[in-house]
């Protein structure tokens, strides 16, 4: 999405504007390994206190070739809901048999003994709370159902949320779609999930790690459409918010993403936006449309995108906030800029950007949000955003002393030098064929979109 010679300045591949840009390939999600012949349980590890004690445990465990352990649980059915429980005994046996993965984590794959003919539309799976509180256990639990799969790390909950708790229940069901989702072609069922602790809902701040979620998406589509299979988060009122970092696993036919919420509703959909002023031959067409499908960029009221127009300071800051899914600090009431008002469409994004240190404004307290952004200012904002998200590392003082080696290095403003050096060192930017960066040139909306797209694809 970089207009003119911009790709020469920020190449992430050898392709230049006007040439064919590579189509993004989504990172495949993990798929369950085939069940192996059940192996005898190894010596049991010491008992884990608390949990779901049971007098009769009919679960079957089997060691997989990769050292993980699959646990198949029997289910009981009631009014279309399948219920299952992982007991302490089964958990201990599974941990005793599981081999550590490369990162030191032991992986348990939890499966339910059900038939396709059962047609369950809801699941209630009870787990020992001790699974998420045992120190140094390094356990990851995969829960597979017919309607969605979940990955629960042992660090899922904040420790205070499980004090004195015995059980954690994962509830999963097919919900009734509404609003825009109801008429969306190529969508999968709307899946609702909720985590309960001792039968009670947890607070919005109860999680310390993200839940991995995989939604089935079985519709056959050409590979060119795979980047447009995205996940929508649907609120109780039907409001839709695209999940920025969702990806499609073509081999497993699943939309893969992570959620930091203890409850929510999600659906995998095909959403391929189009803009009237971005033709089929436009060099940034794919990048612009992929970002639009994820809600990172938006068009103009007339239905176009205006790819050749200079991007404003406010719009680029908003793109960074959406890309990294940043949120503002609770209780803050102002953006701190004299020329930014609450009714401005970019007000919330600028407030968040300032709180995370992406933007500073001018000495007189203004931000000049509608002014076009220069290339060096775009690089500064990008570097600060990537550092805030932990994507870009490096000390600014060290970067400034090292200095990048551009032919027009003298034209780089002092406030931008360290951030440009950090980006160049990470391989995000480099000069054109003549070694020029053109730091003071204005960036177009298409150029900015390509830069954002490439960051998205490298996360």
Rosetta blueprint (number, residue, H / E / L):
1 X L
2 X L
3 X L
4 X L
5 X L
6 X H
7 X H
8 X H
9 X H
10 X L
11 X L
12 X L
13 X L
14 X L
15 X L
16 X L
17 X L
18 X L
19 X L
20 X L
21 X L
22 X L
23 X L
24 X L
25 X L
26 X L
27 X L
28 X L
29 X L
30 X L
31 X L
32 X L
33 X L
34 X L
35 X L
36 X L
37 X L
38 X L
39 X L
40 X L
41 X L
42 X L
43 X L
44 X L
45 X L
46 X L
47 X L
48 X L
49 X L
50 X L
51 X L
52 X L
53 X L
54 X L
55 X L
56 X L
57 X L
58 X L
59 X L
60 X E
61 X E
62 X E
63 X E
64 X L
65 X L
66 X L
67 X L
68 X L
69 X E
70 X E
71 X E
72 X E
73 X E
74 X L
75 X L
76 X E
77 X E
78 X E
79 X L
80 X L
81 X E
82 X E
83 X E
84 X E
85 X E
86 X L
87 X L
88 X H
89 X H
90 X H
91 X H
92 X H
93 X H
94 X H
95 X H
96 X H
97 X H
98 X L
99 X L
100 X E
101 X L
102 X L
103 X L
104 X L
105 X L
106 X E
107 X E
108 X E
109 X E
110 X E
111 X E
112 X E
113 X L
114 X L
115 X L
116 X H
117 X H
118 X H
119 X L
120 X L
121 X L
122 X E
123 X E
124 X E
125 X E
126 X E
127 X E
128 X E
129 X H
130 X H
131 X H
132 X H
133 X L
134 X L
135 X L
136 X L
137 X L
138 X L
139 X E
140 X E
141 X E
142 X E
143 X E
144 X E
145 X L
146 X L
147 X L
148 X L
149 X E
150 X E
151 X E
152 X E
153 X E
154 X L
155 X L
156 X L
157 X E
158 X L
159 X H
160 X H
161 X H
162 X H
163 X L
164 X L
165 X L
166 X L
167 X E
168 X E
169 X E
170 X E
171 X E
172 X E
173 X E
174 X E
175 X E
176 X L
177 X L
178 X L
179 X H
180 X H
181 X H
182 X H
183 X L
184 X L
185 X L
186 X L
187 X L
188 X L
189 X L
190 X E
191 X E
192 X E
193 X E
194 X E
195 X E
196 X E
197 X E
198 X L
199 X L
200 X E
201 X E
202 X L
203 X L
204 X L
205 X L
206 X L
207 X E
208 X L
209 X L
210 X L
211 X E
212 X E
213 X E
214 X E
215 X E
216 X E
217 X L
218 X L
219 X L
220 X L
221 X L
222 X L
223 X H
224 X H
225 X H
226 X H
227 X H
228 X H
229 X E
230 X E
231 X E
232 X E
233 X E
234 X E
235 X L
236 X L
237 X L
238 X L
239 X L
240 X E
241 X E
242 X E
243 X L
244 X L
245 X L
246 X L
247 X E
248 X E
249 X E
250 X L
251 X L
252 X L
253 X L
254 X E
255 X E
256 X E
257 X E
258 X E
259 X E
260 X L
261 X L
262 X L
263 X E
264 X E
265 X E
266 X E
267 X E
268 X E
269 X E
270 X E
271 X L
272 X L
273 X L
274 X L
275 X L
276 X L
277 X L
278 X L
279 X L
280 X L
281 X L
282 X L
283 X L
284 X L
285 X H
286 X H
287 X H
288 X H
289 X H
290 X H
291 X H
292 X H
293 X H
294 X L
295 X L
296 X L
297 X L
298 X L
299 X L
300 X L
301 X L
302 X L
303 X L
304 X L
305 X L
306 X L
307 X L
308 X L
309 X L
310 X E
311 X L
312 X E
313 X H
314 X H
315 X H
316 X H
317 X H
318 X H
319 X H
320 X H
321 X H
322 X H
323 X H
324 X L
325 X L
326 X L
327 X L
328 X L
329 X L
330 X L
331 X L
332 X L
333 X L
334 X L
335 X L
336 X L
337 X L
338 X L
339 X L
340 X L
341 X L
342 X L
343 X L
344 X L
345 X L
346 X L
347 X H
348 X H
349 X H
350 X H
351 X H
352 X H
353 X H
354 X H
355 X H
356 X L
357 X L
358 X L
359 X L
360 X L
361 X L
362 X L
363 X L
364 X L
365 X L
366 X L
367 X L
368 X L
369 X L
370 X L
371 X L
372 X E
373 X L
374 X E
375 X H
376 X H
377 X H
378 X H
379 X H
380 X H
381 X H
382 X H
383 X H
384 X H
385 X H
386 X H
387 X H
388 X H
389 X L
390 X L
391 X L
392 X L
393 X L
394 X L
395 X L
396 X H
397 X H
398 X H
399 X H
400 X H
401 X H
402 X H
403 X L
404 X L
405 X L
406 X L
407 X L
408 X L
409 X H
410 X H
411 X H
412 X L
413 X L
414 X H
415 X H
416 X H
417 X H
418 X H
419 X H
420 X H
421 X H
422 X H
423 X H
424 X H
425 X H
426 X L
427 X L
428 X L
429 X L
430 X L
431 X L
432 X L
433 X L
434 X L
435 X L
436 X L
437 X L
438 X L
439 X L
440 X L
441 X L
442 X E
443 X L
444 X E
445 X H
446 X H
447 X H
448 X H
449 X H
450 X H
451 X H
452 X H
453 X H
454 X H
455 X H
456 X H
457 X H
458 X H
459 X L
